Amino acid sequence: MTVEKFANETETLKTFLQTYCKDKHHNQQQIEQPIIYKNQTFIISTYLCEECQLQYDYSLQKLVECPHEEKPRCRKCPNPCYEKPYWKKLAKIMRYSGFKLGLLKLKNRLFS
């Protein structure tokens, strides 16, 4: 996967997790962490609780290790790398945040 695609995937994942965490959990804290992908360092800043940060770290690890040059969607991947509990938790987060972010986008279009 290209460096640009990796950066986009990490930002999307961060947005979905922060949306979910903000609504469902308390005691978020800001964390900055360096991630190296294809000899390029990204400084990723998140505002998540400990549980969501662990999910984010796990997902980043899987994203960095993704063997596909053109990354497929994880649910359509021929050889999924997520362990079942992490997969179910992330699917729940993506469903919740995707719905909420979609409604916000629709609201902004209607009332702007």
N, C-alpha and C positions, 0 to 999 in steps of 0.2 A: 504494500500500500504506500502511496506517496506520503511525503511529510505533510503536505497540505491536507490530505484526507485524514491523516492521523490527528492533526490539530483540530479539524472540524469535528471528528468523532469524540475527542476528549471534551471539547466545549459543549457539545450536545449532551453527553453523559452528565457533565457537571450541572448543566441547566436543569435537566430532569431530576437529578438527585436533590439539588438545592430547593426546587419547587416542592417536592415531596416532603423533605425534611422540615422546611419552614412551616408547613401546615400540620404535620403529624408529630413532630418531636420538639423538645425544648433543649436547652443548654448547648446550642451550637457554638462552635469556636472556629476562628479563622486559622487555617493551616496553609502554609506555602511549602511546596515540595518540588524538587527538581526531578524531571523525568527525561531520560535519554532515549531517543529513538533515531536510528540511522545516523549516529554521530552528531545529532543536534540536540541541544538541551532546551527543554521547555520548563518554565517555572509556572506551576499551576497553583493557583490560590483558590481555596474552597472555604465555604462557611457551612459546616455540617456538624451534626452530633457524632459521637464516637461510632455508633452502629452504622450510620450512613457513610462515614469516612472509610470504615473497613470494607463496605460494599464497593465504594469508589476505587479504593486501592486494588482490590481483587479484580475489578473490571479493567482497570488500567493495565494491570499485569497481563491479563489475557489479551488485551488489545496490542500491547507491545510484542507479545509472543505469537500473534496471529501469523500463520504460515502462508496465507493467501496473498498474492500480489495485488489482486483486485478483491478487496474484502467483500464477501457477501453479507447479507443480513444474517445475524446469528441464528435466527429461527429457520433459515433456509440453508445453513451451512451443512455440507456433506459430512463433516467430522467435528461436531460441537465440542468445545473445550471446557465449557462451564460445568461445574458440579451442580447436581439437581437443586439443592437448597438455594444456591446463589442465583441460579437461573430463574427459579420461581419468584424469589424476592425481587429481582430486577424486572421481571415481567410485570409484577404488581406495581412497581414504582413507575415504569414506563406507561402503563395503562392510565394510572391516576394522573400523572403529570401531562401526558399527551392530551388527555381530555381537558384538563384545566387550562393548559396553554392554548389549546384550540379555541376554547370559549373566550379567553382573553383577547385573542387575535380577532375573533368575530365581533366581540364587543367594541374593540377599538375601531374596526372598519365601519360599524354601524353608527357609532356616536362621535366620529371625528369629522 
